[in-house]
Amino acid sequence: MAADVTLTGLSASELAQRLRDREVSALEVAEAHLERIAAHDGVEAGGDEWVARDADALGERDVHAYLHVTAAAAREHAADVDRRRAAGEELAPLAGVPVAIKDVLTTRGVPTTCGSRMLEGWVPPYDATVTERLRAGDLVALGKTNMDEFAMGSSTENSAYGPTRNPWDLGRVPGGSSGGSAAAVAGRLAPLSIGTDTGGSIRQPAALTGIVGAKPTYGTVSRYGLVAFASSLDQAGPFARTVEDAARLHALIAGHDPRDSTSVRETAPDVLGPLREGVEGLRIGVVRELAGEGYEPGVERAFADVLERYERLGAEIVEVSLPHADYALAAYYLIAPSEASSNLARFDGVRYGLRVDAATAEEMNAATREAGFGPEVKRRIMIGTHALSSGYYDAYYLQASKVRTLIARDFAAAFEQADVLISPTSPSVSFRLGELVDDPLAMYLNDVATVPGSLAGIPALSLPAGTAPAPDDPDAALPVGLQVMAPLLRDELMYRAAWALEQDLGPLAAPTGPSALEVA
């Protein structure tokens, strides 16, 4: 049958309700999404497991959100959900709703590549905690999504398997590093997905693809089974097309995990209970340092409109300062590469992953890492190794760690003046594929608004805040994201503030134009 665009266009909450009311089966929902993936994503469809075509075989209108599609397993799980529902079993709220998983989270029996040749074909023998919780909640996993290699990038152009395209304009990037997960949701190839955020890798793709993406408080979602980039920063979180859907997925994956030494023991915040309380009387802080020079005019106009809307909704707008925010990007690009240098040392050709044989162990190690890692990963390993080396540790890594402490104190002071803080998520709308790939500094600047919150470990979310033209196309209408930040372990506040604005703005118009993917 033809893909059911009605089913693929529904939100996760709408699908869940129809499934509970037995208006539709989980198998029908899974099939609708699999058919859309087969039609639009550049996978070799057929058989139990679908894999992405080689990068040079992808068409210009292939989204390439997925690297691996578990078609048979999705159908089997969906049919099982239907059987148990028909038998009267009490199921989880999102049972039968499809989900896509970033290829940095381990999945037992399913390849996990981290977008890298280093792990090509690796099939882990265990599930990440997030994967376990998705399965326990009976979400139907469709497959693994494309990403910047080892989560290092802001455009998903660093994947060893070819770039993902933005459904709003297939000639533009979806952001990164979780671009595959974001594009899957934006392109109606999944109603929900999981990404990871180290310095903005959920929030920035959400902004550029016109969806909702949230980074929970660091430590409230387990990192067990998340292949580490920067262990003190990495955090898994939800993508969805509505704030409520993101909150529901967040609630499912959050909670203490004794297998993760960084997992907080406090009860995870209730992100659903206060969702509809509104913002009347809420103090919303505008961060002085996260606006102005370097932000596109269309982004600034959308942000100004947001401020007017919040005031009309009864919120109090206050200006706050993060005095050390100007140093956040520099600190981040010392701390994160330093941790990456340490974490990626395990890929040496000896234990698992790629191995390129050579005459000596040293030559084998060098040849393996040369062949297995891409240019951006090599760049960050070299930066991190230098920052940690004898004679430079104090000058670089230690100083960056001190800046991180100052930024955390800045946020604590700002939250004494405001309940939540807001800023544009990204200084620009989506840029063209290839536009910044040879300019790493310009690429890094995409994270200028998201990195401070990552360094502080606070929860932060991006939601659509309208559209704006691109500098190279004044007639384009591309998504703009609003970032909402909340104090540590107050994740419910960011969802509450985001939900109120979402209701006032109404749904974002679907992408239009010859370069957009049809999503109606």
Order of alpha helices (4+ residues) and beta strands (2+ residues): alpha-alpha-alpha-beta-beta-beta-alpha-beta-alpha-beta-alpha-beta-alpha-beta-beta-alpha-beta-alpha-beta-alpha-alpha-alpha-alpha-beta-alpha-alpha-beta-beta-alpha
